[in-house]
Amino acid sequence: MSRLKDLQKNLFGGTTSNARQFGMIFTLVAIIVLFQILTDGLTLRSDNLIALFNQNSYILILAIGMLMVIVAGHIDLSVGSIAAFTGILVAKSMAEWSLPWPVAILFGLAIGAIIGAWQGFWVAYIGVPAFIVTLAGMLLFRGGNQFIGNANTIPVPEGFRVIGSGFLPEAGPDTGYNNLTLLLGLAACVAVVWREFQARKTRREMDADPAPMWVSVLRMAVMVGAIVFASLRFASGRVGTSFPVSGIILVALILIYSFYTRNTAGGRHIYAVGGNSRAAELSGVKLKRVNFFVMMNMAVLAALAGMIFVARSAASGPQDGNGWELDAIAAVFIGGAAVAGGIGTISGSIVGGLVMAVLNNGLQLLGVGTDRVQIIKGLVLLLAVAIDVYNKSQGRFSVIGSITRSFRRDTPTPPTSSSDAEREPARTAVSG
Amino acid sequence: MSDVPILLEMRSITKEFPGVKALSDVNLVVRAGEIHAICGENGAGKSTLMKVLSGVYPYGTYDGQIIYQGAETRFSDIRSSENAGIVIIHQELALIPDMSIAENIFLGNEPRKRGAIDWKSANRMALDLMARVGLQEDPDTLIKDIGVGKQQLVEIAKAFAKDVKLLILDEPTAALNEADSRHLLDLLRGFRSRGITSIMISHKLNEIEAIADQITILRDGRTVETLDVKADGADEDRIVRGMVGRELSSRFPDHTPKIGEVFFEVRDWNVRHPISAERQVCKNESFVVRRGEIVGFAGLMGAGRTELAMSVFGRSYGVYESGTIIKDGKEIVLKSVADAIAHGLAYVSEDRKAIGLNLLDDIKASTVAAKLSKISHHGVLDEVAEYKAAEAYRKELRTKAPTVDESVSKLSGGNQQKVVLAKWMFTDPDLLILDEPTRGIDVGAKYEIYGIIQRLADQGKGVVVISSELPELIGLCDRIYTVFEGTITGEIARQDADPETLMKQMTSTKKMQTR
């Protein structure tokens, strides 16, 4: 029994949102297994995994920005339109002004920054609710896209398409696998092990007992196992395919923004503003600056997502990005963010986004029509949040907390785990 | 007076909240047609008593009897007490700013004709009611377009629309200027001559002395006495004695102050209200703080002490008009909270849950929240440093929590307050402003907080304590300023401070210097 308690304490001890994240990872694994069985192994086949990543990377990129917006207590409805607006401008810049594609990407990011500054100005400095500002933005930039593109589709050159449909190239000896993908997987494994030991060291410095060694080993084994499995799958796809470039961009962004939100003063300020803006202000947080930043950042990420989408579909069209804002918002809330702000993590949102993506993909593989897919997705969103709200009102912890409760023999001791151990489930999400 | 029939009698009312006895065995006798004042310090139980009477706390949630018009009544909610003709007008007016005077008067009580609101007769009746309270306005005028004084009259007109027999006014003149106050008091006299009974809660003792027939004094949730103004010759001094007549026991740790030179000074501080620009919240206020000194600010609710403190703390309240801050002999300009923190100021807010803490945070994050730069290198937080800092304060202040990973929302009031203190001690301030540092905290924790405050002073910091509890100020502070309606009305050294003197200066505009 004591081992189970150790595991529980170190794996899902801690705060509600961490426990909920663990619940989401649990759900994600369950859904993957379910569809793997239902589709006779189609779900985890290389080409399907690659397609899954390619089709969803831009939504997940949006979810990163949206998480920060929602944590700060706002919402952004304009991301789909911003993506489309940026997409058409970038496509046009290459087609008509023959901008080289790397310059065009920078140009696109600059457009995102300008739009973000525009929206951030209204939200932070004038005090118009973000809901209104971005609702206006949604109309404004959707109209802008169709005005500039004459509601036509503009193709983009080959070079540009790499960010949307490119893969890690073949390199080195012929192993039957994509070597660079394997190398990436290896690096991820090393990073996981390094972080685990780093976490143990931090805990010792905090005069706290680190998690029992066997828990650490188990945790590392699970994560390394997942990474190895994924690397082999991605590396063994059809010739010419491997880990997608958009996936690399996504992973890089996840790592950067996870670090930013968790380990920097700037990130802490976003949570402070969302948790209690007046208290944050009276603690010296520059409220306006934080609000401006999250809105601007979101628009830049939306611009990036728009360019990746255009690159993947080889052209920019008038219907690009329709409904993206809703997918991104759903991912964030399924991933454990609070509607009132102040709570949520990047990794949680990514897991939330993946749950939706796998669900979408699995149902499509089963031949379920888009009508029914939408119905199911809507219900999943409602259920995921409702279960959490219900559990909170019952003074309970989370789904997982209530499942494991029956195993507890003695009264639960207050968690002695440090934040690092608590955040472990989150880390699993990042790497898996 | 004793031959006049009794309209209302509240017999041995006891009301308990979890852990607190707000009222114990309170008696109140109100005779028909009189103006009855209820006096007491903040927290004496005045508002609770009125909430019992008006059914906010329904029958069954308190002990005791309410006898009204000769029969025992058991109100289940506000509506049932209003139907009986008891109407309470709260300090915070319950008017909807974007609705007209007539709409507000009949809100929830609209005259109907075949199911639809009959605006014609509503406006006619509104004009009639407005005439009774001496309000000359178009009934279609929006509430937000008339002043506070007139809004108060609308509230009273609203009460008349409900056929009031007993009118309860909670601090009716708190937000009013001199002229509006006088008009309101005249109005109450007029009601008396027409046989309407009023109960008035007020901190302004001169008004009470001028208008009331009977005065019931509450202290610590008990009835102290009921005075007949004419027969007992109750004047302000007499009322004050009743309100504060309590022994000061040793609820404070022993302390010998080590007071140094003046290092912080505010001169001619003027601040306007953030929304209604014509209201001046701080009027030419000046004060000094010495190193190692604990300086108290006494005043009634609404006197403008919090506003003064917050406006000094990086202009976090109101609209700054004029005034200078001098620290260590140099003038400093604090335009933001960040500036204030950088210059060594700290402000522990009055309402720790609403504006003092982020309740989603754990103890660690809360402790370091006001100075993240101390635990970060180039913006990157050092978790170990954060943990160690929080743990050190947890031990030093003896915060009761298993670890610093505990969420602050799970802590008791006293321990939350210790976390807030730790948060501001972490910023290494020279001047700490503590606004109601012991509000809602039990006696044991209060003693500890007093000890912490004294230790901070002994480290050479200046400490400003704003408190509504006079014994606390007298027991803790080396020097006390009194504030009344945005003006500093007095400065009293510790040895001269007693509740009567303080109360007197807190309730009058006369500027006195007793040093």
Boltz contact constraints between the chains, C-beta under 6 A:
constraints:
  - contact:
      token1: [A, 205]
      token2: [B, 384]
      max_distance: 6.0
  - contact:
      token1: [A, 206]
      token2: [B, 384]
      max_distance: 6.0
  - contact:
      token1: [A, 206]
      token2: [B, 387]
      max_distance: 6.0
  - contact:
      token1: [A, 263]
      token2: [B, 380]
      max_distance: 6.0
  - contact:
      token1: [A, 263]
      token2: [B, 381]
      max_distance: 6.0
  - contact:
      token1: [A, 264]
      token2: [B, 379]
      max_distance: 6.0
  - contact:
      token1: [A, 264]
      token2: [B, 380]
      max_distance: 6.0
  - contact:
      token1: [A, 265]
      token2: [B, 372]
      max_distance: 6.0
  - contact:
      token1: [A, 265]
      token2: [B, 376]
      max_distance: 6.0
  - contact:
      token1: [A, 265]
      token2: [B, 379]
      max_distance: 6.0
  - contact:
      token1: [A, 272]
      token2: [B, 358]
      max_distance: 6.0
  - contact:
      token1: [A, 275]
      token2: [B, 358]
      max_distance: 6.0
  - contact:
      token1: [A, 275]
      token2: [B, 360]
      max_distance: 6.0
  - contact:
      token1: [A, 276]
      token2: [B, 358]
      max_distance: 6.0
  - contact:
      token1: [A, 278]
      token2: [B, 355]
      max_distance: 6.0
  - contact:
      token1: [A, 279]
      token2: [B, 355]
      max_distance: 6.0
  - contact:
      token1: [A, 279]
      token2: [B, 356]
      max_distance: 6.0
  - contact:
      token1: [A, 279]
      token2: [B, 357]
      max_distance: 6.0
  - contact:
      token1: [A, 279]
      token2: [B, 358]
      max_distance: 6.0
  - contact:
      token1: [A, 282]
      token2: [B, 316]
      max_distance: 6.0
  - contact:
      token1: [A, 282]
      token2: [B, 337]
      max_distance: 6.0
  - contact:
      token1: [A, 282]
      token2: [B, 355]
      max_distance: 6.0
  - contact:
      token1: [A, 283]
      token2: [B, 369]
      max_distance: 6.0
  - contact:
      token1: [A, 283]
      token2: [B, 370]
      max_distance: 6.0
  - contact:
      token1: [A, 284]
      token2: [B, 337]
      max_distance: 6.0
  - contact:
      token1: [A, 284]
      token2: [B, 338]
      max_distance: 6.0
  - contact:
      token1: [A, 284]
      token2: [B, 341]
      max_distance: 6.0
  - contact:
      token1: [A, 284]
      token2: [B, 370]
      max_distance: 6.0
  - contact:
      token1: [A, 342]
      token2: [B, 360]
      max_distance: 6.0
  - contact:
      token1: [A, 343]
      token2: [B, 360]
      max_distance: 6.0
  - contact:
      token1: [A, 414]
      token2: [B, 402]
      max_distance: 6.0
